[in-house]
Amino acid sequence: MSNQFLEFEKPLADILDKIDALRGASMGDVSLLKEIQSLESEEEKLRKKIFSKLSIWQKVQVARHPKRPHISDFIPRLFNDFDELHGDRQFADDASIIGGLASFEDIPVMIVGHEKGRETSEKVKRNFGMAQPEGYRKAKRLFKLAERFSLPVITFIDTAGAYPGVEGEERGQSEAIAQNLAIMSQLKTPIIVIVTGEGGSGGALAIGVGDHIAIFEHAIYSVASPEACASIVWRSSENAPDAAEAMKVSAQELIKIGIVDEIITEPSGGAHRDYDEMASLVKKSMIDALSKLNQLSTEELLERRYQRLLRIGS
Amino acid sequence: MNWLTRLIPSIGKEGDGAKTKKSKVPDGLWNNCPACEAILYQPELEKSLFVCPKCDHHLRVGAKTRLAIFLDNGDFEEFGSKLKAKNILNFKDTKTYEQRIKDAVSATGENEAIVTASGKLRGIDIIVAAFEFRFLGGSMGGVVGTKFVLAVERAISEHKPFVCFSTSGGARMQESMISLMQMAKTAAALEKLKEAKLPYISIMIDPIYGGVSASLAMLGDINIAEPGALVGFAGRRVIEQTVRVDLPDNFQKSEFLLEHGAIDMIVPRAQLRSTVARLIGKLYKNS
C-alpha cells in the first residue's frame, strides 16, 4: 500500500506505517490502543491539511494517481443492470472507451467514459485510456442511440488524450473527434459530463460537450497535457509543472472562467481513499443535475447548450 | 503595376470601419522555393499564385493574399477585424501572452489568426474565412473561434455559402481550456449552418494539426486540400516518439488523406476558384 503514496503524502504513509506496526504489537494493550487512536486522528488532521492546499502540480499527480477510481469502479456503485455495448460497427471495439445502457435511480441512461485500466495487462488492453477513432465512433453511435430513445447521457472523462498513432491518423482521428463535437452540440437529450481524473485535450472533449459539466475536486482539464504544453511553449517537457500552473488546469480555476459548472468534493485525502463515499457524492450531483435538466424542453436544452459554448472566449 | 499590387488597393474594404494594412508579400524580387530551392522571380511567382513553376510546391501565403487570389477581382469586405485576444488566464511563459500577441500583430498586420470577410466567387455571394498562419501559428483561441462563429452566423442570416481556408498549428496553449472549447463552439455553429441547408467548403492549406484539424477543418460538407498539404491530429514527431516507427514520406500529406478517405479531392491552387464555384453551384440554390 505504501508504494501507492505520492511524494507529498509521505508524512501520511509514515504515520500509517506506525499505526500498522502498533496494531501488530498491541494484542489488546489498552495504552497502545490509545496511541493508535491519537495517531489516527493526527493522520486525519494532517491529511486534511495537505489536501486543502495542494499545488496545481500536486493535483495533477492526484488526478493521475494509480488508485484513482475509474469508470469501472463507478458503474457498479452508481448504476444497476449495466449492459455494456461494444463496437463502432465499422472497424473495431475500442476498449479505452466503455459504453452501455444502465439504470440510474430506476431511469434508463446511456453511460460513456474513458477507462485507463489498473493492472498492467488491463492498461495495455485499455490503451491507457487513450482512444483511437473507433472509440470516439462507438461513443457517437451510443449518443445517437440515446437520442432516439430519449435517454439521458452521462459521460466520465479520464484520459491523457486521444492516441497519437499511425493507425489513428489513417482512420481519421481528427474527423472522429470533430464529428462527436458536432453531434453532441445538437443531441436532443440531456448530457451530463463528469471529469473524474485527467481531462486531456480533444480526446477528452470528444465525449465532453454537454449541459452540465462537473469536475472532481482534484481533477484537471486542459487543452494539452502539461508535458505537451511544456514541450510546445517552453521547448522542454521538464517544465510540465510550470505549464500546469500557467494553463490553470485545476477544478478551482476552471469554475472561475465558466468552463465547468460544479466541483464535486472528494473524500479527505482524495477520491482514491474511499470509492464508496466518492460514488455517493457523484450520485448526489447526478440527481441534482438530471432533475434540473429534466425541467427544460428539448429546444430550451439545445439553445442553452449552444449559448454556453458561444460565451466561452467571446 | 503588377498583378498583386493591382489587387491590393481593393483589399480590405472594412465592414466595421477598421483600417486594414496591406497583406505582406515576401520582400525582394527574388525568392527560393522552400521545396526545390529554385530561384523564383517575385512577379512570376505572383502570376503563378505563389506556386513554384519548377516543382509545383504550393508556397504559404498570408490570409489576405489568400482571399485576394480567391475572390472576384480580389475584392472583399472584412468584418470582425477589431476583435483582439485578452490574457484571461494571465498566461506567462518566457514571455507574457500579451507580448506574444503584440509581436504577432506587428509581424502580420492582423489582429488575430483568422480573417473573416464577405465577397464574390464567380458572381456568387459567399462568406469566407482564412487562417493567418504567421499569427501565432494560426492557433485557435477565443477570438478565432468567435470570429469563425460570427462568419458562420452571417452566412446563415444572409443565406450564403461558407468557405474556410484552414491552416493552423492547432489549439492556443496560452488560452488552455478557452481554446479547447472553441473546437466545440465552431463545430456547434457549423451544425446550425447544416440545418440552414447552406454548404460549407473546407479548404485545407499546409499545415493543419490538433484542435483545428479535429474540429472545423474536418467538418466540411466537402473537404478539399491543396497538393502536398500536411494535415493530421498529432504531429509527425509526436507519433514517432510514441510508436517509434519510421513513417512513410507521404504521411499526413493531402495524397495520404485522399487515399484514406478523409478528403474529397486535391485541388491545385490555380483551380480552386473554378472548382469551388462549380461545387457551390451544384449544392446551393439562392432562394
Contacts between the chains, C-beta under 8 A, distances in Angstrom:
chain1	res1	chain2	res2	distance
A	162	B	214	7.8
A	162	B	233	6.6
A	162	B	234	7.8
A	163	B	242	8.0
A	164	B	233	7.0
A	164	B	234	3.2
A	164	B	238	4.9
A	164	B	239	5.1
A	164	B	242	5.2
A	165	B	234	7.7
A	165	B	239	6.1
A	165	B	242	6.5
A	165	B	243	5.4
A	166	B	239	6.3
A	166	B	243	6.4
A	166	B	245	6.5
A	166	B	247	6.6
A	166	B	251	7.6
A	168	B	233	6.8
A	168	B	234	7.6
A	169	B	232	5.3
A	169	B	233	6.4
A	169	B	234	7.1
A	169	B	239	7.2
A	169	B	251	7.3
A	169	B	252	6.1
A	170	B	260	5.0
A	171	B	260	7.3
A	172	B	218	7.6
A	172	B	260	7.0
A	172	B	261	7.2
A	172	B	262	5.3
A	173	B	214	7.2
A	173	B	232	7.9
A	173	B	233	4.0
A	173	B	234	7.4
A	174	B	213	4.2
A	174	B	214	4.2
A	174	B	217	7.4
A	174	B	218	4.9
A	174	B	231	7.6
A	174	B	232	6.9
A	174	B	233	4.4
A	174	B	262	7.7
A	175	B	214	7.9
A	175	B	218	4.4
A	175	B	262	6.1
A	177	B	183	7.8
A	177	B	214	4.1
A	177	B	215	7.5
A	177	B	233	7.3
A	178	B	183	7.6
A	178	B	187	6.1
A	178	B	213	7.9
A	178	B	214	5.2
A	178	B	215	5.0
A	178	B	216	7.5
A	178	B	217	7.7
A	178	B	218	4.3
A	178	B	219	5.2
A	179	B	218	7.9
A	179	B	219	7.6
A	181	B	183	5.7
A	181	B	184	4.8
A	181	B	187	3.8
A	181	B	188	7.4
A	181	B	214	8.0
A	181	B	215	5.9
A	182	B	187	4.3
A	182	B	188	7.2
A	182	B	190	6.4
A	182	B	191	5.2
A	182	B	219	6.0
A	184	B	184	7.6
A	185	B	184	6.2
A	185	B	187	6.0
A	185	B	188	3.5
A	185	B	191	5.6
A	186	B	188	7.3
A	186	B	191	4.8
A	201	B	171	7.7
A	201	B	180	6.8
A	201	B	211	7.9
A	202	B	171	8.0
A	202	B	180	7.2
A	202	B	183	6.3
A	202	B	210	7.1
A	202	B	211	6.0
A	202	B	214	4.7
A	202	B	215	7.9
A	202	B	233	7.5
A	205	B	180	5.7
A	205	B	181	7.5
A	205	B	183	6.1
A	205	B	184	6.2
A	206	B	214	7.9
A	208	B	184	7.9
A	209	B	184	4.8
A	209	B	188	7.7
A	221	B	177	6.1
A	222	B	176	5.2
A	222	B	177	6.3
A	222	B	180	7.5
A	223	B	171	4.7
A	223	B	172	7.7
A	223	B	173	6.3
A	223	B	175	7.4
A	223	B	176	4.6
A	223	B	177	6.2
A	223	B	179	5.0
A	223	B	180	4.3
A	223	B	211	7.3
A	224	B	171	6.8
A	224	B	173	6.4
A	228	B	238	7.9
A	229	B	173	5.0
A	229	B	176	7.8
A	232	B	173	5.8
A	233	B	93	4.7
A	233	B	173	5.2
A	233	B	174	7.7
A	234	B	93	5.8
A	234	B	94	7.1
A	242	B	93	7.4
A	243	B	173	7.8
A	246	B	89	7.2
A	246	B	91	5.2
A	246	B	92	6.5
A	246	B	93	6.4
A	246	B	174	7.9
A	246	B	176	8.0
A	247	B	89	7.0
A	247	B	91	7.5
A	247	B	173	7.1
A	247	B	176	3.9
A	247	B	177	7.7
A	248	B	89	5.1
A	248	B	176	6.4
A	248	B	177	7.8
A	249	B	176	7.2
A	254	B	177	6.1
A	257	B	88	6.3
A	257	B	89	7.6
A	257	B	177	7.2
A	257	B	178	6.8
A	259	B	177	4.6
A	259	B	178	7.5
A	259	B	181	6.7
A	305	B	188	7.8
A	306	B	188	5.6
A	306	B	192	7.7
A	309	B	181	6.7
A	309	B	184	5.4
A	309	B	185	4.4
A	309	B	188	5.1
A	310	B	149	6.5
A	310	B	185	6.3
A	310	B	188	7.9
A	312	B	142	6.9
A	312	B	145	8.0
A	312	B	178	5.9
A	312	B	181	4.4
A	312	B	182	7.5
A	312	B	185	6.4
A	313	B	88	8.0
A	313	B	141	6.7
A	313	B	142	2.2
A	313	B	143	7.1
A	313	B	145	5.5
A	313	B	146	6.1
A	313	B	175	7.0
A	313	B	178	4.5
A	313	B	179	7.5
A	313	B	181	6.7
A	313	B	182	6.0
A	313	B	185	7.3
A	314	B	142	6.7
A	314	B	146	4.8
